[in-house]
Amino acid sequence: MKQKLPSTPGPIGVFDSGYGGLTILSKIREALPEYDYIYLGDNARAPYGTRSFEVVYEFTLQAVTKLFEMGCHLVILACNTASAKALRSIQINDLPHLDLARRVLGVIRPTVECIGNITRSRHVGVLATGGTIKSESYPLEIHKLFPDIKVSGEACPLWVSLVENNEAQGDGTDYFVRKYINELLAKDREIDTAILGCTHYPILLPKIRKYMPESITIVSQGKLVADSLKDYLHRHPEIDAQCTRNGKCSYYTTEAEDKFTESASIFLNEAVLLHSLNIPEIIGDDIGCHRIAFAVIDQITSASVKLRQIQLETSVFFFADSHRCISVIITQDRKCIVKKIRDHNTPQFSRFCRFIRIHF
């Protein structure tokens, strides 16, 4: 049964697993300052880059659904991992059940559309998270438009952590920026264009420019996504009419408010009106909890080493946020019972955490 969603016009939703999407939102607001926006960061379950396709899809769908419930008719996935692992499934499989009139857009397609006009050698490099590189979304999308371009990718697993821990300008960051750039260029010496395929990476631009050869054009996503959205709204007046225009922007996070405010200052030069959402508010009802539980249980039971440590009829705890966790009880027939637990400080919690801890 379809959910009842608000039918009146509302803000444009912008979602990211962490803080990097703020770089996209900033450029969108520069290009389209008159519109209203809601930014939702699933910071409590970040990063998404190392998670499986199934888990990223579940988390992204929960966030998109929440933004729809908050009145958004258009949602931008300002996250390369979510765009790579979840966007197409949501567009094809979920929007027909949620609301065919609503739209969800990503950041990869707007980025690759300009590549054909930038590269001269037709050799392009992509610096991104492990999840985005593994998905091969950039080579697939580029080859759809420009089949003659050769694409090489390099995963940069530490760059996001360096940014979010406010080490973007630290001396130690130079080593890892230089390392991943050199590894990318070693794969193809003819690269003349490098895509920053993660919304966190523009914060590292001073370091990236320092170690990237001057002959290579660095492509950052923010302005490209903003220009693409502006064009999209012009070409789709029916969607544009559903977006309110009061020049307001609200920020929501699944993390503690003070932590978000502190970290967001790296990406924004303004005070933010911040609201906090608990994970159960994002998940929804118990059905949502079960969907997450089964997705994670499937991963557990496929790992024989971990499975041997978990006895049947035993509770396994999953962090939801700093105050809550979900208890999953594995039964004899491999079904699971999901309970929401508020207090982590119990002997049972400490004991079972020795067996397995899966953060999300």
C-alpha positions as CSV (number, residue, x, y, z in Angstrom):
1,M,0.0,0.0,0.0
2,K,1.3,3.4,-0.9
3,Q,2.3,5.8,1.9
4,K,0.4,9.0,2.2
5,L,2.9,11.7,1.5
6,P,2.4,15.5,1.7
7,S,1.0,16.8,-1.6
8,T,1.7,20.5,-1.1
9,P,5.0,22.0,-2.4
10,G,8.0,21.6,-0.2
11,P,11.8,22.1,0.0
12,I,14.4,20.3,-2.1
13,G,15.9,17.5,-0.1
14,V,19.7,16.9,-0.1
15,F,21.0,13.7,1.4
16,D,24.4,12.4,2.3
17,S,25.8,9.7,4.5
18,G,28.0,12.2,6.2
19,Y,29.2,15.8,5.8
20,G,30.6,15.8,2.3
21,G,27.2,16.5,0.7
22,L,27.4,20.0,2.3
23,T,29.9,20.9,-0.5
24,I,27.2,20.0,-3.0
25,L,24.5,21.9,-1.1
26,S,26.7,25.0,-0.9
27,K,27.1,25.1,-4.6
28,I,23.4,24.4,-5.2
29,R,22.4,27.3,-2.9
30,E,24.8,29.6,-4.8
31,A,23.2,28.7,-8.1
32,L,19.6,28.5,-6.8
33,P,19.5,30.7,-3.6
34,E,15.7,31.4,-3.8
35,Y,14.7,27.7,-3.1
36,D,14.1,26.0,0.2
37,Y,16.3,23.1,1.2
38,I,16.4,20.3,3.8
39,Y,19.8,18.7,4.3
40,L,19.8,15.2,6.0
41,G,23.1,13.7,7.0
42,D,23.1,10.1,8.2
43,N,26.2,10.8,10.2
44,A,25.5,8.2,12.9
45,R,25.8,5.4,10.3
46,A,28.6,6.9,8.2
47,P,30.7,6.1,6.3
48,Y,28.8,4.3,3.6
49,G,31.9,3.8,1.4
50,T,32.8,0.3,2.8
51,R,29.3,-1.0,3.2
52,S,27.6,-3.6,0.9
53,F,25.2,-2.7,-1.9
54,E,22.3,-4.1,0.1
55,V,23.0,-2.1,3.2
56,V,23.7,1.2,1.4
57,Y,20.4,0.7,-0.5
58,E,18.4,0.1,2.7
59,F,19.9,3.2,4.4
60,T,19.5,5.4,1.4
61,L,15.9,4.3,0.8
62,Q,15.1,5.1,4.5
63,A,16.5,8.6,4.1
64,V,14.8,9.3,0.8
65,T,11.5,8.1,2.3
66,K,12.0,10.3,5.4
67,L,12.6,13.4,3.2
68,F,9.5,12.6,1.2
69,E,7.5,12.5,4.4
70,M,9.0,15.8,5.4
71,G,7.5,17.4,2.2
72,C,10.2,17.1,-0.4
73,H,9.2,16.3,-3.9
74,L,12.7,16.3,-5.2
75,V,15.7,14.6,-3.5
76,I,19.3,14.9,-4.5
77,L,21.6,12.1,-3.4
78,A,24.7,14.2,-2.7
79,C,26.7,11.1,-2.0
80,N,28.6,9.2,-4.7
81,T,28.3,5.9,-2.8
82,A,24.5,6.2,-2.5
83,S,24.3,7.4,-6.1
84,A,26.4,4.4,-7.2
85,K,24.8,1.7,-5.1
86,A,21.2,2.8,-4.5
87,L,19.9,5.4,-7.0
88,R,18.9,3.2,-9.8
89,S,17.1,0.7,-7.6
90,I,15.2,3.4,-5.9
91,Q,14.2,5.1,-9.2
92,I,13.1,1.8,-10.8
93,N,11.8,-0.3,-7.9
94,D,10.7,2.1,-5.1
95,L,9.4,5.3,-6.6
96,P,6.4,3.6,-8.3
97,H,5.3,2.4,-4.9
98,L,6.1,5.7,-3.1
99,D,5.0,8.4,-5.6
100,L,5.7,8.4,-9.3
101,A,5.4,12.2,-9.3
102,R,8.5,12.5,-7.0
103,R,12.1,12.4,-8.2
104,V,15.4,11.3,-6.9
105,L,18.6,12.4,-8.6
106,G,22.3,11.5,-8.1
107,V,25.6,13.2,-8.6
108,I,27.5,10.9,-10.9
109,R,25.6,11.5,-14.1
110,P,25.9,15.3,-13.9
111,T,29.7,14.8,-13.3
112,V,30.3,12.6,-16.3
113,E,28.3,14.5,-18.8
114,C,30.9,17.2,-19.1
115,I,33.9,14.9,-19.3
116,G,33.9,14.5,-23.1
117,N,34.5,18.3,-23.4
118,I,37.3,18.4,-20.9
119,T,39.6,15.5,-21.7
120,R,41.9,15.8,-24.7
121,S,43.8,12.5,-24.3
122,R,40.5,10.5,-23.7
123,H,42.2,9.1,-20.6
124,V,40.3,9.9,-17.3
125,G,41.1,9.0,-13.7
126,V,38.6,8.7,-10.8
127,L,39.5,9.2,-7.2
128,A,36.7,7.9,-4.9
129,T,35.8,5.7,-2.0
130,G,36.2,1.9,-2.3
131,G,32.5,1.5,-2.6
132,T,32.2,3.8,-5.6
133,I,35.2,2.4,-7.3
134,K,34.0,-1.2,-6.8
135,S,30.6,-0.3,-8.2
136,E,32.2,0.8,-11.5
137,S,29.5,3.4,-11.8
138,Y,31.9,6.0,-13.3
139,P,33.3,3.8,-16.1
140,L,29.8,2.6,-16.9
141,E,28.3,6.1,-17.1
142,I,31.2,7.5,-19.0
143,H,31.2,4.7,-21.5
144,K,27.5,5.2,-22.2
145,L,28.2,8.8,-23.3
146,F,31.8,8.5,-24.4
147,P,32.7,5.0,-25.4
148,D,36.2,6.0,-26.6
149,I,37.3,7.2,-23.2
150,K,39.5,5.0,-21.0
151,V,38.7,5.2,-17.3
152,S,41.0,4.3,-14.4
153,G,39.9,4.4,-10.8
154,E,41.7,4.5,-7.5
155,A,40.1,4.0,-4.1
156,C,41.2,6.5,-1.4
157,P,39.9,4.9,1.8
158,L,41.5,7.4,4.2
159,W,40.6,10.7,2.6
160,V,37.1,10.9,4.1
161,S,38.4,10.2,7.6
162,L,41.1,12.8,7.3
163,V,38.5,15.4,6.3
164,E,35.9,14.6,8.9
165,N,38.6,14.6,11.6
166,N,39.7,18.1,10.6
167,E,43.0,16.9,9.3
168,A,42.6,18.2,5.7
169,Q,45.4,20.7,6.1
170,G,47.5,18.5,8.5
171,D,51.1,17.6,7.5
172,G,50.3,13.8,7.8
173,T,47.6,14.2,5.1
174,D,50.2,14.9,2.4
175,Y,51.5,11.4,2.5
176,F,48.0,9.8,1.8
177,V,47.1,12.4,-0.8
178,R,50.4,11.9,-2.7
179,K,50.1,8.1,-2.3
180,Y,46.7,7.7,-3.9
181,I,47.4,10.2,-6.7
182,N,50.7,8.4,-7.6
183,E,48.9,5.0,-7.6
184,L,46.2,6.4,-9.9
185,L,48.8,7.9,-12.3
186,A,50.8,4.6,-12.3
187,K,47.8,2.9,-13.8
188,D,47.7,5.2,-16.8
189,R,50.3,7.8,-17.6
190,E,48.1,9.4,-20.3
191,I,45.4,10.6,-17.8
192,D,44.7,14.3,-18.4
193,T,41.5,14.6,-16.3
194,A,40.9,13.5,-12.7
195,I,37.4,13.3,-11.3
196,L,37.0,13.8,-7.5
197,G,34.4,11.2,-7.1
198,C,33.5,11.9,-3.4
199,T,31.8,14.9,-2.0
200,H,34.4,15.2,0.8
201,Y,37.4,15.5,-1.5
202,P,37.0,19.2,-2.5
203,I,38.1,20.0,1.1
204,L,41.4,18.4,0.1
205,L,41.8,20.4,-3.0
206,P,44.9,22.4,-1.8
207,K,46.7,19.2,-1.1
208,I,45.4,17.5,-4.3
209,R,46.6,20.4,-6.5
210,K,50.0,20.3,-4.7
211,Y,50.6,16.7,-5.9
212,M,48.6,16.5,-9.1
213,P,50.6,17.4,-12.2
214,E,49.6,20.8,-13.6
215,S,48.8,19.2,-16.9
216,I,45.9,17.3,-15.4
217,T,42.5,19.0,-15.0
218,I,40.8,18.3,-11.7
219,V,37.0,17.9,-11.9
220,S,35.1,18.7,-8.7
221,Q,31.4,18.0,-8.5
222,G,29.7,20.9,-6.7
223,K,29.2,23.4,-9.5
224,L,28.5,20.7,-12.1
225,V,25.7,19.2,-10.0
226,A,24.3,22.7,-9.2
227,D,24.3,23.7,-12.9
228,S,22.7,20.3,-13.8
229,L,19.9,20.8,-11.2
230,K,19.2,24.3,-12.5
231,D,18.9,23.0,-16.0
232,Y,16.7,20.1,-14.8
233,L,14.3,22.4,-13.0
234,H,14.1,24.5,-16.2
235,R,13.3,21.4,-18.3
236,H,10.8,20.0,-15.8
237,P,8.4,22.8,-14.7
238,E,6.1,20.3,-13.1
239,I,8.8,19.4,-10.6
240,D,9.9,23.0,-10.2
241,A,6.4,24.0,-9.3
242,Q,6.6,21.6,-6.3
243,C,9.6,23.3,-4.8
244,T,9.0,26.2,-2.4
245,R,11.0,29.4,-2.6
246,N,11.7,31.2,0.6
247,G,15.5,31.0,0.7
248,K,15.5,28.9,3.8
249,C,17.7,25.9,4.6
250,S,17.3,23.4,7.5
251,Y,19.8,20.7,8.6
252,Y,19.0,17.3,10.1
253,T,21.4,14.8,11.4
254,T,21.2,11.3,12.9
255,E,24.3,12.2,15.0
256,A,24.5,14.3,18.1
257,E,23.8,17.9,17.3
258,D,27.0,19.3,18.8
259,K,29.1,16.8,16.8
260,F,27.4,17.8,13.6
261,T,27.7,21.5,14.2
262,E,31.4,21.1,15.0
263,S,32.2,19.0,11.9
264,A,29.9,20.9,9.6
265,S,32.0,24.0,10.2
266,I,34.7,22.4,8.0
267,F,32.3,22.5,5.1
268,L,30.2,25.6,5.7
269,N,31.0,29.2,6.7
270,E,27.6,29.9,8.3
271,A,25.6,29.1,11.3
272,V,23.1,26.2,10.8
273,L,19.6,25.6,12.0
274,L,20.1,22.0,13.1
275,H,17.6,19.3,14.1
276,S,18.4,15.8,15.3
277,L,16.7,12.6,14.1
278,N,17.1,9.3,15.9
279,I,17.7,6.2,13.8
280,P,14.3,4.8,14.7
281,E,12.8,8.0,13.2
282,I,14.6,7.3,10.0
283,I,13.9,3.5,10.0
284,G,10.2,4.0,10.7
285,D,8.3,1.1,12.2
286,D,9.4,-2.4,13.2
287,I,9.1,-3.5,9.6
288,G,12.0,-1.2,8.8
289,C,14.0,-2.6,11.6
290,H,13.4,-6.1,10.4
291,R,14.6,-5.1,6.9
292,I,17.8,-3.8,8.2
293,A,18.2,-6.8,10.5
294,F,17.8,-9.3,7.7
295,A,20.2,-7.5,5.5
296,V,22.9,-7.6,8.2
297,I,22.0,-11.1,9.4
298,D,22.6,-12.3,5.8
299,Q,26.1,-10.9,6.0
300,I,26.8,-12.4,9.4
301,T,25.6,-15.9,8.4
302,S,27.7,-15.8,5.2
303,A,30.8,-15.3,7.3
304,S,31.6,-18.8,8.9
305,V,34.2,-17.5,11.3
306,K,31.8,-15.1,12.9
307,L,28.8,-17.5,12.7
308,R,30.6,-20.1,14.8
309,Q,30.9,-17.5,17.6
310,I,27.2,-16.8,17.7
311,Q,24.9,-19.4,19.4
312,L,21.4,-19.8,18.2
313,E,18.8,-18.1,20.4
314,T,21.5,-15.5,21.2
315,S,21.0,-11.7,21.0
316,V,23.3,-9.8,18.7
317,F,23.4,-6.0,19.2
318,F,23.6,-3.4,16.5
319,F,24.3,0.2,17.3
320,A,21.6,2.6,16.1
321,D,23.0,5.7,17.7
322,S,24.8,6.8,20.9
323,H,21.7,6.0,23.0
324,R,20.0,3.1,21.3
325,C,20.7,-0.2,19.8
326,I,18.7,-2.9,18.1
327,S,18.8,-6.5,19.5
328,V,18.5,-9.2,16.9
329,I,17.6,-12.7,18.3
330,I,18.6,-15.5,15.9
331,T,16.2,-18.4,16.2
332,Q,16.6,-22.1,15.2
333,D,15.0,-21.6,11.8
334,R,17.2,-18.6,11.1
335,K,14.4,-16.1,11.7
336,C,15.2,-13.1,13.8
337,I,13.3,-11.1,16.4
338,V,14.1,-7.4,16.5
339,K,13.8,-5.4,19.7
340,K,14.7,-1.8,20.3
341,I,16.9,-1.3,23.4
342,R,17.7,2.0,25.0
343,D,20.3,1.1,27.6
344,H,23.7,-0.1,26.3
345,N,25.2,-0.4,29.8
346,T,24.0,-3.9,30.6
347,P,26.1,-7.0,31.3
348,Q,24.4,-8.8,28.4
349,F,25.4,-6.0,26.0
350,S,29.0,-6.1,27.1
351,R,29.2,-9.9,26.9
352,F,27.7,-10.2,23.4
353,C,29.7,-7.3,22.1
354,R,32.7,-9.6,22.4
355,F,31.2,-11.8,19.7
356,I,30.3,-9.2,17.1
357,R,29.8,-5.5,16.6
358,I,28.3,-4.2,13.4
359,H,28.0,-0.4,13.2
360,F,25.4,1.2,11.0
